[in-house]
Amino acid sequence: MTEFYNGRLIATIGDITDFEVDAIVNAANSSLLGGGGVDGAIHRRGGPAILQECKQLRRHSLPDGLPTGKAVITGGGRLAARYVIHTVGPVWQDGNRREDALLEACYRNSLDLAAGHAATTVAFPAISTGVYGFPRERAARVAFGAIGEYLYRNTVPRTVYCVFFSHDDYQEFVDEANAILQAVNDQE
Ligand code: ADP
């Protein structure tokens, strides 16, 4: 576990469905009807109540699905987390299709929803770095920057966990974060 930003961003290794936080973020797809990876794990562990709410959202406000970069919130079902925030990361193409901006929007919009529901603790998976193919180091840079900027400007959420499924993913994030902080330091 490594802390950044005065302990308000914590990078750690684990299964996000175990996290006892106010909200966990799901790297969903635009259908909101479930998928593989972290999405599948969240629905399996959280039970059918989450999918029911997602279906309601589709029927009432999102007939065409959730656009990339946006986020919606449901209850957490049987998870320890009270809420699940579903966001759709960009599919990596070549880096010139607004992938960075869309991934940044995922973090910002998810944090906005968390704040709107008074969630003081939030856990994120590494959005888009699985089947969506976003290069991990570049995704780490976007995530670390977007979360850092949000925490700087807002007091809620108080603490954000970046949860990595493997030690390598975790280490890559920590290395990238330290490189960014070092570069900022060197400028000052
Ligand atoms: P995407 O479609 O956005 O790429 P994936 O679910 O395929 O989403 O992968 C996103 C990241 O989540 C990957 O780095 C993957 O290793 C990680 N992941 C998968 N399952 C879990 C889990 N249970 N807890 C935390 N992270 C997970």
Boltz pocket constraint, residues with backbone or C-beta under 6 A from the ligand:
constraints:
  - pocket:
      binder: B
      contacts: [[A, 14], [A, 15], [A, 16], [A, 17], [A, 27], [A, 28], [A, 36], [A, 37], [A, 38], [A, 39], [A, 41], [A, 89], [A, 125], [A, 126], [A, 127], [A, 128], [A, 129], [A, 130], [A, 131], [A, 132], [A, 133], [A, 163], [A, 164], [A, 165], [A, 166], [A, 169]]
      max_distance: 6.0
